[in-house]
Amino acid sequence: MRILLITSICSVLILSCENKSSVNTNGGGDTGQNSENEEKPDLTGLEYEVQADLVIITKGKGAGQVIIPEEIEGAKVSEISNNAFFRNIQMTSVTIPDTVTSIGNNAFGGCIGLTAVTIPASVTSVGSSAFSGCLNLKEVKFLGDAPLETKYMFKDAPATIYYDPSKSGWNKPFAGKVQKPIE
């Protein structure tokens, strides 16, 4: 009987702990909402470093559509490091947030499943071989000014480059690829 009573008390305590609301730590007033309801970014398959108030994506192992969040641990995602998604053959698309300013060398090299990517206007630097070996990459949309062209940026990638005609730097050939304005 004593064991049954202890088991019952433990069960009640466990259930009550699961149903407690969390404290709102965002600095705002009490919204009356449980922080469990706040949408948090899916970081499955992503490795990163937080440096001061910036985040660098260092490894991406996600499959299918990979969405890089704008913020992790309250810091802006600003960079995709060298080799971050190198040879991730399971990734078919990637969403890069407009907080990212730099894509490293070979960041998406060998991602043979990648078919299209949109590079936000915030990106000012795309590294050497960043999309090299992306054999199924058909479409790359640049929403900002043309970044400096780097060696082998799109080597072996059959991509067409789409660009915003109102942005600068697109009046000359780029990375040896067909260029078309975004309509």
GIUR-V947351 format. One record per residue. N is the residue number from 0. SS is DSSP state (H for helix, E for strand, - for the rest). PHI is phi in whole degrees, -180 to 180 (NA if undefined). Layout:
n,ss,phi
N,SS,PHI
N,SS,PHI
//
This chain:
n,ss,phi
0,-,NA
1,H,-64
2,H,-64
3,H,-62
4,H,-64
5,H,-64
6,H,-62
7,H,-64
8,H,-64
9,H,-61
10,H,-62
11,H,-63
12,H,-63
13,H,-63
14,H,-64
15,H,-69
16,H,-67
17,H,-67
18,H,-94
19,-,-70
20,-,-86
21,-,-84
22,-,-80
23,-,-76
24,-,-111
25,-,-86
26,-,87
27,-,-86
28,-,-73
29,-,-72
30,-,-91
31,-,79
32,-,-103
33,-,-79
34,H,-65
35,H,-66
36,H,-84
37,-,-68
38,-,-80
39,-,-107
40,-,-65
41,-,-83
42,-,-102
43,-,-58
44,-,82
45,E,-107
46,E,-117
47,E,-155
48,E,-123
49,E,-101
50,E,-126
51,-,60
52,-,-109
53,E,-126
54,E,-121
55,E,-115
56,E,-77
57,E,-105
58,E,-155
59,E,-132
60,-,-117
61,-,-67
62,-,-111
63,E,69
64,E,-82
65,E,-103
66,E,-113
67,-,-85
68,-,-72
69,-,-72
70,E,-137
71,E,-136
72,-,54
73,-,78
74,E,-115
75,E,-72
76,E,-78
77,E,-115
78,E,-148
79,E,-111
80,-,-74
81,-,-54
82,-,62
83,-,-56
84,-,-115
85,-,-50
86,-,58
87,-,-81
88,-,-81
89,-,-86
90,E,-80
91,E,-106
92,E,-152
93,E,-139
94,E,-108
95,-,-103
96,-,-74
97,-,-79
98,-,-93
99,-,-77
100,-,-113
101,E,-142
102,E,-117
103,-,-75
104,-,-59
105,-,58
106,-,-54
107,-,-120
108,-,-58
109,-,75
110,-,-82
111,-,-71
112,-,-86
113,-,-70
114,-,-112
115,E,-153
116,E,-148
117,E,-114
118,E,-103
119,-,-66
120,-,-61
121,-,-68
122,-,-75
123,-,-111
124,E,-139
125,E,-124
126,-,-73
127,-,-59
128,-,58
129,-,-54
130,-,-124
131,-,-67
132,-,79
133,-,-84
134,-,-65
135,-,-113
136,-,-75
137,-,-98
138,E,-140
139,E,-125
140,E,-104
141,E,-102
142,-,-94
143,-,-123
144,-,-63
145,-,-66
146,-,-74
147,-,-61
148,-,-75
149,-,-115
150,-,-62
151,-,59
152,-,-50
153,-,-126
154,-,-57
155,-,66
156,-,-102
157,-,-80
158,-,-75
159,E,-100
160,E,-94
161,E,-106
162,E,-139
163,-,-84
164,-,-65
165,-,-83
166,-,-96
167,-,-89
168,-,92
169,-,-99
170,-,-90
171,-,-137
172,-,-57
173,E,-136
174,-,56
175,-,69
176,E,-112
177,-,-65
178,E,-117
179,E,-140
180,E,-71
181,-,-74
182,-,-99
//
